[in-house]
Amino acid sequence: MALATSKPHLMDRMPRPRGRLAADAPLGPQTWFRTGGPAEILFRPADVEDLSSFLAALPTDIAVTVLGVGSNLLVRDGGVKGVVIRLMRGFTGISVEGHEVVAGAGAPDLNVALTARDHALAGLEFLSGIPGTIGGALRMNAGAYQGDLSQVLVSAEAVDRGGKVRAVSVADMGFSYRHSDAPPDWIFTSARLRAAPGDQLAIARRIAEIDAARTESQPRSRTGGSTFVNPPGHKAWKLIDQAGCRGLRVGDAQVSEKHCNFLINLGAATANDIEVLGEDVRRRVLENSGVKLEWEIRRIGEKA
């Protein structure tokens, strides 16, 4: 009788970095929606050098996906094939150099705003209203409360799929509204942001105002933040409300009663429930107003 042979796992083809590798790692609990499938391989690099050498040695046929804090993200129920890279310790540092703030790509946007406040530097308060990391903010030109990354970015650093460390200028980013034309294989590792001397009390007040505005207008439940980009000349939430979608449900996924441009997980929603609900909202808005909504939430992985 022939002996059964075990199916080879992708882990067998992984380079051996200094950082942490895990197979079949659950991703749902690492996202704000708290749902979704696993990563075939999850890699947490130790630092930029570790990330660079890992990518240089990684076979080119293996897909690479980057995960931040999972705030503006939906991981489909079938999980993510290939390697998912999460920048954590080693990429969260924040320092101040003159009137500029240098932040690792894994640094939460809020922490960058608070660091600037502590050094009486103005102009970065808007970051306190963005639930995510600097790396994600770079990728999508994140913005809120009259500010976005394109207004304050001085330069950035990224590692490409081949492991080359790149110095990135503002021109390289190709910023537009909630979008960057930077090559999709670049993994941002840090950013240098422009600020200006300001009154510390006034800066603190503005951050408190932003927090109060978010608390009053946005749900703080299991959500991915703003679901759809505001179309030119329109507010996405208003189009959704006018199409009768407020409170609409698919399973345990719901259009928030508090803010129509937020989808929420009431507890047991699958990623598919959330995505189906979002597509239904897009269909209803198009039928009602003729406006086609585009997803702002990033959707990755395979459907179950």
N, C-alpha and C positions, 0 to 999 in steps of 0.2 A: 504494500500500500504506500502510495506517495505521501510524503509529509506535506501538510498545508504550509504555504509560505505567507508570511505577513506582508501586507501591502506597505510599500515604503512611504514614509511620511516626509513632508517638505522639510522638516527639521533636519533631516539627514543631509540636506544640501546647503545648510546655513553656514556662513563663516562663523568663526568663534570670536565674538567681540568681548570687550571688557564689561559692557552693559548687560542687561538682563534679557533673555529670550524665553518665551513661554509658548507652548503649543496649545491650540484650541482654547484660547483665552476668551472668556466672556467679555463682550463689549457693551452690552445693554446697560449694566449697572454703572458704566463709566460715562454714559450720556445723560443729559438732563431729562430726556423722555423716559429713561429707565426701561427701555425695551430694545429688542434687536438680537441678532445672532452673534456668534463668536468670530474672533480673528483666527485664521489658520495658523499664523505666527504673529506674536506681539513682541516688538523689540523696543526696549527703553535704553537708548544709548547713554553712555556715561558723560560724554562731552562732544564737541564738534569733531575732534580728531577721531574719536571712536565711530561716530556716524559716517565720517568721510571714508575711513578704511573699510567699514562694513559694506557700504554701497559699492565701493570699488571692487570688492571681492564677490559681491552677490551676483549670481548668474543673471544675465540680462533678460531671460525669459520669465523671471519672477516679478509679478506686479508689486508695486509699492504704493501704500496709501498712508497719509499722515493724519493723525488724530490729535486734536487739541484737548480742551476740557469737555468736549462733547456738548457744547451749549447750542450751537446752531446746526445740529447734525441729526440725521435719522439713519441708523444702521438697519438695513433690511434683515428680515428674519432668517434668511439663509446664511448670513454671516459674510465675511470679507475674505476672499481668496488671496493668497500671497502673503506679503509681510505688511503688517500695520505698524507704523512707527509712532511712538508717543514721546514727545520731548518733555521730560519732567526734571528731576534733580540734575543740575549741570546746565540747565537752560532757563532757569527762573530768576537769575540775578538781575538786579536793577542798580545802576550807579548814576551819579550826577557828575558831569564834567562841564564846568562853567554854566552856560545857560542851556545845555543840552542834557537829555536823559537817555542813557543807553540801557536797553532792556532785552533780556533773553526772550526768544520766541515763545517759551513756555510760561512767561510771566503773565499773570492775569491782568487784564486792562485796568481793573479797579486799583490794583496795587501800584501800577505805574502812575495813575492819577494821584494817589495818596502820597507817593514818594515826592512827586513834583510839589504837592501842597506843603509837605514838611520842609522843603527847601525854598519856599516862597517863590515858586516858579509857576507862572500862569500860562494858559493856552492849551493845557491837556485835561482840563476838567471834564470835557465831553467823554473821555475814555471811561469815566466812572459809570456811565450809563450803558456800556456795551458789555454784555455777558460773554466773555471769551478771553482768548490770549492774544498777545501781540502777533504771533505767527499767523493766526487765523484772520486777524484784523488786516494784516498786510495782504493776504491772499485775496480778500474780498473788498478791500478799501472800506472797511467797516466805519460807520459813522452814526452819530446821534446828537441831538441837541445842538444843532448848528455847527458841528465839527466832524471831520473825517480824517483818515490817515494821510490822504494826499496833501492836506494843508500843513502838516507838521513833520512829515518825513524828511530827514536829511540824507540818510543812506541806510542800507541794510546789508546783511550777509546771508548767503544761502549756500547749500550744498546741492549739486545736481546729481542726476541718477548715476553718473559715472564716478561720483565721489569727489569731484572737483569743488573746492571752496571758492565761491565767487563774491566779489565786492559788487554790490548792486546800487546803482544810482536811481534817483527819482524817475529819470527818463526811461530807464530800463523797465519800470513797472507798468507803464501804459495805463495809468489810472483813469477810470471813468466811474459813473455812479454805481456804487456797490460792486465794483468789478476791477480786476487787474488783468493785464495782458501778459504778465510774467509767465515764462514757460511752466507748464503744469508739473514738470518733473523737479522743479526747484523746491527744496525744503528750506524754508527760512529758519535761521538760527538766532538772529538778533536784529535789532533796529536802533538807529540813532534818531531821536526826536527833538525837534526844535521847540523851545519854550521861551519865556521872557520873564524878567523880574516883575513881581507883582506883590500886592498886599495879601499876606497870608490869611488874614481874617476873611477878606473878600473871596479868596479862592476856596476856603473851607465852606463859606456860605453857599457858593455856587454848587459845590459837590453835594451839600445837604439838600439844596433845591432839586437837583437832578434825582437824588434818591427818593425824595418825597413824591416827585412827579411820577416816577416809575411805580412806586408803591400804590399810588392812587389810581393809575390808569392800566397797569399791566398785572396779569395773574402771576402769582408766585408758586404755582403748582408745577407738576411735571410737564414742562413745555420746552420747545426748542427756540423760543423767542419769535421775532417777526417771521412769519411764514412766507410771505410773498413780497417782492420788490414793489415799491410804489411806482405805478406806471406814470409816464410823463403827463403832468397836468392833473393827476388824480391821487387820492389817498386809497390805498388798498383796503383798509378797514371799512371805509365808507361804501366802496363798491360791493364788498362782501355783505354788509348790513343791508344795503338796498336790494340785494338779490335774495334776501330772506334767509341767510345762512346762520345768523346768530343762534347759537345753541344747537346747531345741527349735529347729529351723532352718527357714527358708524361703530358698532360695538361699544367699547369703552373710550373711544376717541371722540373728542367734542370740539366744536368751534367755541372758543371762550365766550361766555356771556359778558365778560368784563371788557374784552378787547377783541374784536372780530378777526384781527390779523394774527391771532395766536391760536394754535391748535394745542389741546391739552390731553394728557393721558389721565383718565379718571381713576386708573388703578391697574386694570388688566388689559389695556389696549396692546395689540400687536403692532409691529411696525407697519404691517400691511393695512391694518385698520386706519392708521394715521395717514398713510399715503393715499389710500382709496378715498378717504374723507377730503384730503387736499385736492385731489383730482376732481371730485364732485363739486367742490367749491369753485374751482376754475371753470368747470363747465357751466355752472349756474350763472356765474358772473358774466361769462362770454355771451350767454343767451340773453341775459337781462340788459347788459350795457354795450355789448360789442367790444369790450376791452379784454384782452388776453393777459391774465396774470402769469408772471414768471416766478418760479420758486426762488426764494432767498435761502431757505434751509437746504443744506447740502445733503443729498441722499446717496448712500454708498452701499455696495454689497449686492448679494444675490437674493432674489425673492425665494421664499420657501417653496 
